[in-house]
């Protein structure tokens, strides 16, 4: 029996999610306190995938192995991008050709995508259509941020345009970053160089009538920007059951929906939620207010502090009587001193100490 394989593209740098992506790849960003990669592996295993190939750079490989993510019985192998020479979205597929093999169709996933796709279904339609490539398509309000596909009858894609101008957009169906590919795809990708699937390969396949679409309506987020990251966490929080099986210490008030990991401690007269996600061993002091916020593991929030509409990095230390709101993002190991106010989409680089109020959109380096 042939092994169903999936290749996950995870070699990007996540520049729009800095400063949090300075210390972790997007594929390891937590969603409801579980790394994005773990969500993806779990879904692949449920769809009959047996082997996963991770196309990554060396640093990302090391970090994934350090996290010891649950594998769900999957065989995991790595295909490394050349140092300081990114291969785009097509190059890593060609580089992994020997690992993937030439005997059966396979899946390719963008590593920064959270997609509720039925992988078995897209593969089934792909084989029935005799396609070289089948793209999962999702409907969005603003398709100009993505590649768009115009479908004919039978879901054949007659035109594919990457990030079109609004005047060129006749459809709101966008490339959702999940593909079923036949081994023939390797003939369309040259070896040893950067290749864009979206700009170089897909348009050619559309011209030849060998590119198909698979439309799905499930949850989808591309995790490219902080607001996208917030969105997928909020949607999943709304779907979360009331039962919290984690071991926490709470002397304050919990306002659902929330997601609290093991070891979370909430002090007296503090209120956590709604829409608060606290990672493992986060310590919250007395008289603290936290809502619409994501706090990464091992962070500490001192007494009389307020956090709203913000992301706080791992092992950050937030002082007393601090206010953080308005879309602020604090990197890992940041220290905010007592009585400081941060508002207006301020971002703070990892390990920086902040001692002065800031109310304008800027990056504190």
Buried (B, 14 or more C-beta within 10 A) or exposed (E): EEEBBBBBBBBBBBEEBBBBBBBBBBBBBBBBBBBBBBBBBBBBBEBEBBBBBBBBBEEBBEBBEEBEBBEBEBEBEBBBBEEEEBBBBBBBBBBBBEBBBEEBBBBBBBBBBBBEBBBEBBBBBBBEBEBBBBBBBBBBEEBBEBBBBBBEEEBBBEBBBBBBEEEEBEBBBBBBBBBBBBBBBBEBBEEEEBBBBBBBBBBEBBEEEBBBBBBBEEBBBBBBEBEBBBBBBBBBBEEEEEEBEEEBEBEBEBBBBBBBBEBBBBBEBBBBBBBBBBBBBBBBBBBBBBBBBBBBBBBBBBBBBBBBBBBBBBBBBBBBBBBBBBBBBBBBBBBBBBEBBBBEBBBBBBBBEBEEEBEEEEBBE
